[in-house]
Amino acid sequence: MAGSVGVGRAAPRSSPKRYAGTDPPLSLAGPTVADLQRTAELEKFLVEAGLYEGKEESAKREEVLSEIGQIVKEWVKQLTSKKGYAEQLVERANAVLFTFGSYRLGVHGPGADIDTLCVGPSYVNREEDFFVTLHGILAEKEEVTELQPVPDAHVPVLKFKFRGISIDLLYASLSLSVIPDFDISQGSVLCDVDEATVRSLNGCRVADQILRLVPNAENFRTTLRCLKYWAKRRGVYSNITGFLGGVNWALLVARVCQLYPNAVPSMLVSRFFRVFTQWQWPNPVMLCAIENDDLGFSIWDPRKNPRDRNHLMPIITPAYPCMNSSYNVSTSTLRVIMEQFQFGNKICQEIDVNKANWDALFEPFHFFEAYRKFLVVDIVAEDDDDLRLWKGWIESRLRQLTLKIERDTKGILQCHPYPCEYSDPAIECAHCAFYMGLSRKEGLKKRGQQFDIRGTVDEFMREIGMYSLWKPGMDLAVTHVRREQVPSYVFEQGYKKPSPTMYANQQEQSDGDGTLSPDLDVQLKRKYDFDGDGHVELCKSVKRASVSLPGEETPPHRGNSASKVQCDSPVKLVSSALCSGAQTSPSHDDVNFEQTQLTSSPHGSEDTSASGTSCAAVGAIVLADESSKLRTMTVHTALECMALKDETKLDGIRSLASSNCAEFLEGAVLTENVHLSGDEVI
């Protein structure tokens, strides 16, 4: 095992201990008795929160991986024989299954998926053999359900459940006729392979490198398990919507472990927030120096790649070719992440002085209290299988809607996409909804300012309409709602929805004549009328359109008619209307929702009809003085009990972050690094 000492060897002469990382540790201090006690309490909390799987489920995972490994080996042997290779090669034909992600790092929990990589020989390709032949083999297995190929993804993947366990299966074809048992971390595996294969191999290589670079794997695992759970509770765990995913959190935690190599998990959690509330983004976080081999693959290098200069929160993978794992982060999502880091730092300071317990750190973020206005993306389909495909396509592009809103409002209107999906249990059809909180950028408070984002949403809808696998019944609606219109089913069980009357009074005081300006009756008429009890009436038909795939003819849609529909929220109503195709006659107060014409072909064919996306119920949004906005997140100063010398040492973190970037960009070795003595704590 790497790092072990052979029995009977002579002790080497004492020499300065070398530490992993781009800089020396910030502190070599070990735990106090109080730190050990807090660590025991943290570990107990994680167990009681159900973050560890039982022995039975763990054994089942191993059995499933063994069965999948056997399936892919037989698949390669069948293909070898079918393609006419010699019998000797057929006997030796093989495929090797690797794991990566949370399972490989040892931080997976109950019900988590398993990220797997199948490595096969050069003559077994991804396009036909993997996504067609292996897909067909899996489709015939009774153990396999919810089989979903995603060949056009940045990293092509087969998603499915095997005996109830979610599997993400990638494929990499090496330039070998026979696959031996080998070390996937070796650079030689990247010889003569394409970019897609490199990306597929990278997950395993990064996971192995992380475990090599942390000083204590068990402390790393406990800390990472804790912070992943925290990120999910605080709504900042989702790479696809522009926050941080599993590998991002693993790299950040690993860097803190390098900076405090003798710290235990309770210390590492506290130092994590202390470090990253002070980190000067976009200075990169790196576990080791960036390698540049002679294989010719592109690496993260803002000196040469203009796109890399635009990355806001670079977290660099440690395996060649080094990449920015957090390129999805936007201005708005970075703001939210930093606010949550401030929250975590405040609570950890209180825990350190026994003024709070671990429960306070994991308090869920009350998203619907933090904003007064929202965009709602309603998604419906004919059945659950279609919804899974349709939702996956739309969810992967929600980040683009955030970026477009930032672009078209010059960054003044900030959009917070919440990485949770909601569905109304009272509606039987396959549907779900995503929410985005809207707010004005801090310091730019202009009373009654309007933002007309109809064009932005139209552009987003057109891109969604390019889905090549569209089916009848797949629909989409984007609407703008106020806080009091949010349905009760989105709130956690046991949490009481705030009173609509209270918020109505708040908005009346802050907005004067309301959050929508009077002239919006022309620009954007509201789809809903509220009565005194908070119920809503549908005043305008939900226009539906269907997609004609190339070569198909679209029959005219005949929606069901309904005189009046009432429900307790606009979102519930939109879902109901999309599911049923309900249409009503407009009243004198209703709003015209222009139907968005979309192309169904990914190539933008002109002779296709409108897409299945149904409507964009968004117009000019007025944000009043945000000082009246109810917030659950505030940034606090450090506790008075924190020593002044500890506060000044935070400059060390700033210098450290800057040195990472300066050393890389200038190509020079800095003459001075941040040094703290072993007794100093930051």
Secondary structure, DSSP 8 states (H G I E B T S, - for coil): -TT---TT-----------SSSS--S------HHHHHHHHHHHHHHHHTT-S--HHHHHHHHHHHHHHHHHHHHHHHHHHHHTT--HHHHHH---EEEEEHHHHHT---TT--EEEEEEE-TTS-IIIIIIIIIHHHHHT-TTEEEEEEETTSSS-EEEEEETTEEEEEEEEE-S-SS--S--TTSGGGGTT--HHHHHHHHHHHHHHHHHHHSS-HHHHHHHHHHHHHHHHHTT-B-TTTTSB-HHHHHHHHHHHHHHSTT--HHHHHHHHHHHHHH--TTS-B-SS-----TT------TTT-GGGGG-SS-BB-SSSS--BTTTT--HHHHHHHHHHHHHHHHHHHHHHTTSS-HHHHT----HHHH-SEEEEEEEEESSHHHHHHHHHHHHTTHHHHHHHHHHHTTT-EEEEE-S--B--TT--SEEEEEEEEEEE-TT---TTEEEE-HHHHHHHHHHHTT-TT--TT-EEEEEEEEGGGS-GGGS-TT-----HHHHHHHHHHHHSS-SS-TTHHHH---SEEE-TTS-EEE-S---------TT---------B-S--EES-HHHHHHHHHHHT-B----TT----------SSTT--TT----SEEEEE--EEEE--GGG---S-------TTS-HHHHHTHHHHHHHHHHHHHHHHH----S------TT---
